[in-house]
């Protein structure tokens, strides 16, 4: 997890998913809320 998170320079939402992007705008990773986690 640390590698793609450390390379991210921006983040945004795609619905309920947090998307991390590098400086060139390439997606480096996604985080989705765990099932059963309260909103």
mmCIF file of the C-alpha atoms, coordinates in Angstrom:
data_MODEL
# 
_entry.id   MODEL 
# 
loop_
_atom_site.group_PDB 
_atom_site.id 
_atom_site.type_symbol 
_atom_site.label_atom_id 
_atom_site.label_alt_id 
_atom_site.label_comp_id 
_atom_site.label_asym_id 
_atom_site.label_entity_id 
_atom_site.label_seq_id 
_atom_site.pdbx_PDB_ins_code 
_atom_site.Cartn_x 
_atom_site.Cartn_y 
_atom_site.Cartn_z 
_atom_site.occupancy 
_atom_site.B_iso_or_equiv 
_atom_site.pdbx_formal_charge 
_atom_site.auth_seq_id 
_atom_site.auth_comp_id 
_atom_site.auth_asym_id 
_atom_site.auth_atom_id 
_atom_site.pdbx_PDB_model_num 
ATOM 1  C CA . UNK A 1 1  ? 0.000   0.000  0.000   1.00 0.00 ? 1  UNK A CA 1 
ATOM 2  C CA . UNK A 1 2  ? 2.744   2.489  0.854   1.00 0.00 ? 2  UNK A CA 1 
ATOM 3  C CA . UNK A 1 3  ? 4.346   2.500  -2.582  1.00 0.00 ? 3  UNK A CA 1 
ATOM 4  C CA . UNK A 1 4  ? 1.337   3.686  -4.591  1.00 0.00 ? 4  UNK A CA 1 
ATOM 5  C CA . UNK A 1 5  ? 0.174   5.956  -1.788  1.00 0.00 ? 5  UNK A CA 1 
ATOM 6  C CA . UNK A 1 6  ? 3.618   7.558  -1.541  1.00 0.00 ? 6  UNK A CA 1 
ATOM 7  C CA . UNK A 1 7  ? 3.755   8.172  -5.300  1.00 0.00 ? 7  UNK A CA 1 
ATOM 8  C CA . UNK A 1 8  ? 0.366   9.904  -5.391  1.00 0.00 ? 8  UNK A CA 1 
ATOM 9  C CA . UNK A 1 9  ? 0.314   13.657 -5.749  1.00 0.00 ? 9  UNK A CA 1 
ATOM 10 C CA . UNK A 1 10 ? -3.461  14.049 -6.101  1.00 0.00 ? 10 UNK A CA 1 
ATOM 11 C CA . UNK A 1 11 ? -6.583  12.252 -4.967  1.00 0.00 ? 11 UNK A CA 1 
ATOM 12 C CA . UNK A 1 12 ? -10.218 12.404 -5.989  1.00 0.00 ? 12 UNK A CA 1 
ATOM 13 C CA . UNK A 1 13 ? -13.470 10.529 -5.620  1.00 0.00 ? 13 UNK A CA 1 
ATOM 14 C CA . UNK A 1 14 ? -15.006 8.151  -8.153  1.00 0.00 ? 14 UNK A CA 1 
ATOM 15 C CA . UNK A 1 15 ? -18.342 7.505  -6.491  1.00 0.00 ? 15 UNK A CA 1 
ATOM 16 C CA . UNK A 1 16 ? -17.516 5.927  -3.120  1.00 0.00 ? 16 UNK A CA 1 
ATOM 17 C CA . UNK A 1 17 ? -13.924 5.106  -4.134  1.00 0.00 ? 17 UNK A CA 1 
ATOM 18 C CA . UNK A 1 18 ? -10.927 7.313  -3.317  1.00 0.00 ? 18 UNK A CA 1 
ATOM 19 C CA . UNK A 1 19 ? -8.610  7.389  -6.368  1.00 0.00 ? 19 UNK A CA 1 
ATOM 20 C CA . UNK A 1 20 ? -4.929  8.379  -6.128  1.00 0.00 ? 20 UNK A CA 1 
ATOM 21 C CA . UNK A 1 21 ? -3.139  9.962  -9.109  1.00 0.00 ? 21 UNK A CA 1 
ATOM 22 C CA . UNK A 1 22 ? 0.521   10.681 -9.808  1.00 0.00 ? 22 UNK A CA 1 
ATOM 23 C CA . UNK A 1 23 ? 1.846   14.015 -11.115 1.00 0.00 ? 23 UNK A CA 1 
ATOM 24 C CA . UNK A 1 24 ? 1.101   12.965 -14.721 1.00 0.00 ? 24 UNK A CA 1 
ATOM 25 C CA . UNK A 1 25 ? -2.519  12.116 -13.906 1.00 0.00 ? 25 UNK A CA 1 
ATOM 26 C CA . UNK A 1 26 ? -2.007  8.346  -14.028 1.00 0.00 ? 26 UNK A CA 1 
ATOM 27 C CA . UNK A 1 27 ? -3.953  6.323  -11.496 1.00 0.00 ? 27 UNK A CA 1 
ATOM 28 C CA . UNK A 1 28 ? -1.698  4.823  -8.834  1.00 0.00 ? 28 UNK A CA 1 
ATOM 29 C CA . UNK A 1 29 ? -4.288  3.189  -6.573  1.00 0.00 ? 29 UNK A CA 1 
ATOM 30 C CA . UNK A 1 30 ? -7.819  3.070  -5.192  1.00 0.00 ? 30 UNK A CA 1 
ATOM 31 C CA . UNK A 1 31 ? -9.307  2.712  -1.733  1.00 0.00 ? 31 UNK A CA 1 
ATOM 32 C CA . UNK A 1 32 ? -12.815 1.403  -1.259  1.00 0.00 ? 32 UNK A CA 1 
ATOM 33 C CA . UNK A 1 33 ? -14.726 1.496  2.023   1.00 0.00 ? 33 UNK A CA 1 
ATOM 34 C CA . UNK A 1 34 ? -14.759 -1.908 3.703   1.00 0.00 ? 34 UNK A CA 1 
ATOM 35 C CA . UNK A 1 35 ? -18.069 -3.755 3.615   1.00 0.00 ? 35 UNK A CA 1 
ATOM 36 C CA . UNK A 1 36 ? -20.097 -3.092 6.727   1.00 0.00 ? 36 UNK A CA 1 
ATOM 37 C CA . UNK A 1 37 ? -18.313 0.194  7.523   1.00 0.00 ? 37 UNK A CA 1 
ATOM 38 C CA . UNK A 1 38 ? -20.821 2.924  8.480   1.00 0.00 ? 38 UNK A CA 1 
ATOM 39 C CA . UNK A 1 39 ? -21.045 5.853  6.112   1.00 0.00 ? 39 UNK A CA 1 
# 
